[in-house]
């Protein structure tokens, strides 16, 4: 089998079968390698030298006729990052640069000019939070686990949890993309460019300002070249005050969700007169076997901690806990135990919270994954949220029991061309559980029911995802053509489009 020519910054991991962290599939590969930055010299020189090493690998892969892909945190449960060729571990590419004022255009209006950062694509979301904190800054939003790399998080449209901001990709202001063995580009929107004209040349890149290409590249599935660097907009460090209670799931509750007026949402606060204007996060956790008992509602407010605030201890249920892996093996054999076990798990985890206050990183801490965990996330407009949620519950009731817990979050619409949170605003229904035969069958029934219903919906690209090419086309329409056209513009060489092609792309009709 072909292998890259060795060089000091490249380690051969001697792997021919590759799995993501959640162990949802196994991929045969030609080889897996880890790339590091050179150890000597200034950081900006090391950054530029790594671009050359990436181009070298791309050239050798193309010459050998093997596909080429990068991965970061291996957090995706879908096969979007997989390839049958050379896989490159980017976790060692974690340089971070604070953008100098002289590099920022005077006309930039997208946020605090002192809070712009260029991160190498391998930087983890959790690591960025830790590194920003001593600077008195924070990410604007994040997901609930934060094990992803920043390039990987935006690649799949990781949706975050802020009701007024959106996901991680909404903070991105520019992308450094290696597009061939001889060329890289600095891509930023033409409508509000961030950097001075000479910035791209400093990176050794060609300047491209184009809104259509930028919005397409935000959710890129690893197929638009090698995402070398991500320019993101941070904000001053802030704290979130959280409350949680179980609230009645009644007609008034459902109507409030459908209209989604932040000031009128039912919230678990001891003081009902509290204004909702600073509501940052609103989410539900639902026991699908006892919807009549209500929904566990968590509300977080973007406010300084109060005198009675207490620090966070746990973020609640995360689909990567070892318990899910253990249950997945047992529950295929013991389905009668599922409702009781799930209900006890939800009730024991979703404890009341009263004014629990901490930073974004503290409220949504990084989690480890142990055992086989599965998740599929459905997006709909808020007007369809209750219909979709109750459809998912009814499938469990009619064809289950299935060992899953439902989580519901809300975010604004994304600007990404193929972002699955494309509704204004979007409701995301996470269906999390053990990776088991029973869970997979539940997902298949949900996807079929959604397709049959005629609802406009999306599925998280990085979670277990059953979209076909025909259904992708039905749901995204002309967005598919726009995305493919942008991919051709970013990768004009057909050999490079082939280099970054994979089965995930083919199955969804996106190879073009």
VOMAR-441968 format. One record per residue (C-alpha): x, y, z. Coordinates in steps of 0.02 Angstrom, whole numbers, plus 50000, padded with zeros to 5 digits. Each point is the difference from the previous one (the first is absolute). Layout:
<atoms>
<<X,Y,Z>> ...
</atoms>
This chain:
<atoms>
<<50000,50000,50000>> <<50065,50176,49961>> <<50067,50100,50147>> <<50059,50181,50013>> <<50185,50038,49993>> <<50053,50015,50183>> <<50048,50170,50073>> <<50029,50057,50181>> <<49829,50078,50030>> <<49902,49847,49941>> <<49966,49846,50106>> <<49935,49838,49925>> <<49870,49934,50124>> <<50004,49828,49917>> <<49811,49987,49990>> <<49902,49914,49861>> <<49829,50002,50086>> <<49934,50163,50070>> <<49854,50040,50115>> <<49932,50164,50071>> <<49990,50027,50187>> <<49821,49939,50011>> <<50042,49837,49910>> <<49851,50015,49881>> <<50093,49924,49851>> <<50166,49928,49945>> <<50090,50062,49844>> <<50136,49908,49904>> <<50137,50125,49958>> <<50164,49999,49905>> <<50083,50090,50145>> <<49977,50120,50145>> <<50132,50132,50038>> <<50021,50141,50125>> <<50071,50167,49946>> <<50088,50123,50117>> <<50067,50175,49978>> <<50189,50018,49989>> <<50076,50020,50173>> <<50117,50146,49967>> <<49978,50181,49950>> <<49865,50131,50021>> <<49820,49941,50003>> <<49951,50088,49840>> <<50147,49919,49908>> <<49950,49830,50071>> <<49822,50030,49939>> <<50059,50038,49823>> <<50119,49851,49999>> <<49856,49884,50045>> <<49904,50061,49848>> <<50143,49936,49894>> <<49996,49831,50087>> <<49813,49985,49969>> <<50025,50042,49817>> <<50137,49869,49990>> <<49883,49867,50069>> <<49861,50053,49883>> <<50115,49986,49850>> <<50062,49828,50050>> <<49823,49938,50033>> <<49941,50061,49830>> <<50149,49920,49914>> <<49968,49836,50090>> <<49815,50003,49955>> <<49937,49996,50180>> <<49868,50110,50081>> <<50054,50122,50136>> <<49908,50065,50153>> <<50035,50091,50162>> <<49919,49966,50168>> <<50008,50087,50169>> <<49908,49939,50154>> <<49921,49848,49911>> <<49838,50062,50077>> <<49885,49973,49851>> <<49891,49845,50011>> <<49970,50006,49813>> <<50132,49952,49872>> <<50020,50178,49935>> <<50186,50004,50050>> <<50042,49823,49943>> <<50096,49947,49846>> <<50069,49840,49928>> <<50167,50086,49967>> <<50114,50103,50111>> <<49925,50074,50159>> <<50094,50141,50086>> <<49984,50032,50187>> <<50007,50190,50024>> <<49992,50005,50190>> <<50183,50054,50004>> <<49962,50154,49894>> <<49944,50115,50138>> <<50085,50168,49978>> <<49896,50151,50050>> <<50032,50180,49948>> <<49921,50160,50064>> <<49967,50108,49848>> <<50101,50160,50003>> <<49906,50165,49981>> <<50104,50038,49845>> <<49929,49843,49917>> <<49818,50053,50023>> <<49909,50109,49875>> <<49935,50166,50066>> <<49828,49959,49929>> <<49979,49834,50091>> <<49836,50001,50098>> <<49976,49818,50052>> <<50049,50013,50183>> <<50132,50051,50127>> <<50158,50038,49902>> <<50106,49947,50149>> <<49920,49827,50002>> <<50048,49929,49829>> <<50103,49840,50000>> <<50076,49889,49867>> <<49999,49818,50057>> <<50081,49856,49910>> <<49866,49878,49948>> <<50053,49868,50126>> <<49967,50111,50153>> <<49865,49920,50108>> <<49849,50099,50055>> <<50035,49958,50182>> <<50182,50052,49979>> <<49952,50166,49922>> <<49888,50038,50148>> <<50143,49967,50120>> <<50122,50107,49900>> <<49881,50147,49980>> <<49955,50011,50184>> <<50167,50075,50061>> <<49974,50134,49867>> <<49831,50044,50075>> <<49910,49933,49847>> <<49884,49858,49953>> <<49925,49910,49853>> <<49830,50070,49958>> <<49915,49829,50001>> <<50041,49815,50003>> <<49918,49830,50001>> <<49976,49888,50151>> <<50157,49893,49991>> <<50138,50104,49916>> <<50116,49859,49954>> <<49998,50054,49817>> <<50137,50093,49909>> <<49946,50170,49939>> <<50015,49947,49817>> <<49899,49842,50037>> <<49867,50093,50098>> <<49962,50120,49859>> <<50015,49861,49869>> <<49838,49921,50060>> <<49907,50156,50060>> <<50017,49964,50187>> <<49850,50097,50061>> <<50046,50069,50170>> <<49869,50050,50125>> <<49977,50190,49998>> <<49827,50059,49949>> <<50061,50168,49932>> <<50166,49955,49922>> <<50006,49829,49918>> <<50135,49869,49989>> <<50189,50008,49997>> <<50004,50035,49813>> <<49909,50165,50024>> <<50156,50070,50085>> <<50113,49956,49852>> <<50066,50150,49902>> <<50128,49920,49885>> <<50071,49833,49942>> <<50175,49953,49944>> <<49976,49852,49882>> <<50136,49898,49915>> <<49921,49962,49832>> <<50143,49918,49901>> <<50182,49949,50016>> <<50047,50172,49935>> <<49863,50116,50064>> <<49907,50054,50156>> <<49866,50134,50017>> <<49945,50121,50134>> <<49809,50001,49985>> <<49895,50132,50085>> <<49830,50078,49962>> <<49999,50147,49880>> <<49855,50081,50093>> <<50101,50033,50158>> <<50184,49956,49972>> <<50107,49993,50156>> <<50182,50004,49949>> <<50109,50124,49909>> <<50049,49949,49824>> <<50177,49949,50050>> <<49944,49877,50134>> <<49971,49857,49879>> <<50173,50020,49924>> <<50076,49992,50175>> <<49924,49824,50013>> <<50063,49955,49827>> <<49820,49997,49937>> <<49902,50077,49857>> <<49866,50123,50055>> <<49821,49952,49953>> <<49852,50105,50057>> <<49836,49919,49952>> <<49841,49982,50102>> <<49933,49848,49906>> <<50161,49901,50014>> <<50022,50048,50183>> <<49825,49946,50051>> <<50020,49836,49907>> <<50169,49965,50081>> <<49933,50023,50177>> <<49918,49828,49993>> <<50126,49910,49891>> <<50005,49817,50060>> <<50190,50003,49977>> <<49973,50000,49811>> <<50051,50176,49948>> <<50185,49982,50032>> <<50102,49998,50160>> <<49934,50128,50127>> <<50166,50064,50063>> <<49942,50149,50104>> <<49838,50074,50066>> <<49981,50184,50043>> <<49865,50019,50133>> <<49920,50141,50096>> <<50005,49979,50189>> <<49920,50113,50131>> <<50044,50061,50175>> <<49989,49865,50133>> <<49825,49979,50067>> <<49900,49896,50121>> <<49835,49909,49986>> <<49874,49979,50140>> <<49899,49838,49986>> <<49834,49939,50068>> <<49918,49830,49970>> <<49829,49929,50048>> <<49878,49874,49931>> <<49856,50099,49923>> <<49830,49936,49941>> <<49995,49947,49818>> <<49828,50073,49963>> <<49915,50101,49863>> <<50068,50164,50067>> <<50176,49931,50001>> <<49984,49934,49822>> <<49930,50165,49937>> <<50145,50095,50078>> <<50126,49886,49914>> <<49913,50020,49832>> <<50003,50190,50009>> <<50171,50004,50085>> <<49993,50174,50072>> <<50149,50000,50121>> <<49910,50120,50116>> <<49848,49884,50012>> <<50081,49828,50014>> <<49958,49901,50157>> <<50156,50010,50107>> <<50049,49911,50162>> <<50031,50156,50104>> <<49942,50030,50177>> <<49961,50181,49953>> <<49874,50000,49855>> <<50019,50188,49977>> <<50181,49982,49947>> <<50026,50076,49825>> <<50050,49881,49861>> <<50097,50121,49892>> <<50168,49924,50047>> <<49948,49819,49975>> <<50151,49913,49922>> <<49955,49815,49998>> <<49836,49906,50007>> <<49992,49810,49993>> <<49891,49852,50044>> <<50039,49822,50052>> <<49855,49881,49975>> <<49966,49824,50061>> <<49909,49928,49847>> <<49911,49872,50108>> <<49921,50129,50116>> <<49966,50158,49902>> <<49847,50023,50110>> <<50116,50034,50147>> <<50069,50156,49915>> <<50162,50061,49925>> <<50160,50044,50093>> <<50034,50180,49948>> <<50169,50085,50018>> <<50013,50188,49976>> <<50165,50095,50004>> <<50019,50188,50009>> <<50146,50102,49937>> <<50033,50092,50164>> <<50135,50023,50132>> <<49988,49877,50143>> <<49892,50058,50144>> <<50039,49996,50187>> <<49903,49837,50021>> <<50068,49915,49844>> <<50088,49832,50013>> <<50124,49923,49876>> <<49951,49862,49877>> <<50038,49820,50044>> <<49930,49902,49852>> <<49935,50041,49827>> <<49872,49859,50011>> <<49977,49855,49882>> <<50129,49983,49863>> <<49977,49864,49870>> <<50179,49941,50020>> <<49987,49932,50176>> <<50059,49822,50028>> <<49827,49953,50062>> <<49932,50016,49823>> <<50127,49877,49933>> <<49956,49875,50136>> <<49813,50022,49976>> <<50019,49979,49813>> <<50059,49821,50022>> <<49867,49954,50127>> <<49847,50087,49934>> <<49999,49910,49833>> <<49969,49844,50104>> <<49890,50074,50138>> <<49880,50124,49919>> <<49876,49991,50143>> <<50126,50086,50113>> <<50020,50151,49886>> <<49861,50119,50060>> <<50043,49982,50183>> <<50188,50017,49974>> <<49983,50153,49888>> <<49877,50085,50118>> <<50113,49971,50150>> <<50150,50066,49903>> <<49911,50160,49951>> <<49926,50031,50172>> <<50166,49972,50089>> <<50096,50111,49880>> <<49883,50148,49976>> <<50010,50072,50174>> <<49926,50170,50038>> <<50120,50146,49975>> <<49982,50168,50085>> <<50117,50140,49948>> <<50147,49889,49951>> <<50125,50119,49923>> <<50159,49977,49899>> <<50089,50039,49838>> <<49949,49921,49835>> <<50138,49872,50022>> <<49939,49957,50175>> <<49817,49984,49950>> <<50041,49894,49846>> <<50158,49905,50051>> <<50097,49881,49889>> <<49949,49818,50018>> <<50091,49838,49965>> <<49925,49857,49902>> <<50001,49822,50065>> <<49909,49860,49914>> <<49883,50004,49852>> <<49889,50154,50000>> <<49879,50056,49865>> <<49911,50159,49958>> <<49891,50063,49860>> <<49943,50181,49998>> <<49848,50064,49905>> <<49979,50183,49957>> <<49833,50083,49963>> <<49927,50173,50007>> <<49929,50042,50172>> <<49824,49998,49929>> <<50023,49814,49962>> <<50094,49958,50160>> <<49856,49924,50098>> <<49938,49900,49851>> <<50174,49927,49969>> <<50031,49967,50185>> <<49835,49909,50025>> <<50029,49901,49840>> <<50164,49937,50073>> <<49915,49958,50166>> <<49857,49911,49911>> <<50121,49890,49901>> <<50079,49946,50164>> <<49829,49961,50072>> <<49940,49903,49847>> <<50156,49906,49951>> <<50116,50004,50150>> <<50049,50011,50134>> <<50162,50080,49940>> <<50136,50049,50126>> <<50013,50185,49959>> <<49984,50169,50085>> <<49940,50155,49909>> <<50086,50168,50016>> <<49931,50158,49920>> <<50096,50160,49965>> <<49971,50158,49900>> <<50115,50107,49893>> <<49983,50135,49865>> <<50016,49953,49817>> <<50176,49973,49933>> <<50074,50088,49849>> <<50088,49839,49946>> <<49933,49940,49832>> <<49975,49821,50059>> <<49984,50037,50185>> <<49866,49887,50072>> <<49943,50140,50118>> <<49932,50099,49854>> <<49832,50046,50076>> <<49967,50169,50081>> <<50002,49954,50142>> <<50047,49816,50004>> <<49947,49868,50126>> <<50121,49854,50016>> <<49936,49836,50071>> <<50144,49889,50057>> <<49959,49815,50013>> <<50141,49927,50104>> <<50031,49826,50063>> <<50114,49848,49991>> <<50062,49945,49830>> <<49898,49841,49983>> <<49896,49907,49873>> <<49843,50063,50086>> <<50057,50182,49995>> <<50047,49990,49815>> <<49828,49931,49959>> <<49921,50146,50094>> <<50100,50125,49899>> <<49948,49917,49836>> <<49817,50012,50049>> <<50019,50184,50047>> <<50083,50043,49835>> <<49867,49909,49900>> <<49859,50084,50097>> <<50077,50171,49973>> <<50017,49968,49813>> <<49821,49935,49987>> <<49932,50148,50100>> <<50056,50129,49873>> <<50075,50105,50140>> <<50147,50113,49959>> <<50139,49933,50109>> <<50186,49966,50010>> <<50115,49873,50080>> <<50162,50041,50089>> <<50136,49955,49876>> <<50120,49944,50137>> <<49879,49885,50090>> <<49923,49836,49942>> <<49926,50058,49836>> <<49893,49905,49877>> <<49975,50127,49861>> <<50002,49933,49823>> <<50046,50103,49848>> <<49817,50018,49953>> <<49947,50056,50174>> <<50147,50120,50015>> <<49944,50078,49835>> <<49818,50010,50057>> <<50046,50085,50164>> <<50134,50120,49939>> <<49944,50030,49821>> <<50104,50130,49909>> <<50118,50011,50149>> <<50075,49835,49940>> <<50040,50076,49830>> <<50072,50157,50079>> <<50109,49897,50117>> <<50066,49890,49860>> <<50034,50154,49893>> <<50097,50080,50142>> <<50100,49840,50024>> <<50049,50005,49817>> <<50055,50181,50019>> <<50103,49965,50157>> <<50071,49840,49924>> <<50005,50036,49813>> <<50115,49851,49968>> <<49898,49840,49978>> <<50144,49899,50071>> <<49988,50097,50163>> <<49811,49975,50010>> <<50032,49814,49978>> <<50136,50005,50133>> <<49877,50065,50131>> <<49850,49895,49945>> <<49932,49862,50112>> <<49852,49881,50014>> <<49904,50117,50115>> <<50003,50134,49866>> <<49951,49877,49862>> <<49852,49929,50096>> <<49925,50172,50025>> <<50023,50055,49821>> <<50129,50134,50042>> <<50152,49939,49904>> <<49950,50098,49845>> 
</atoms>
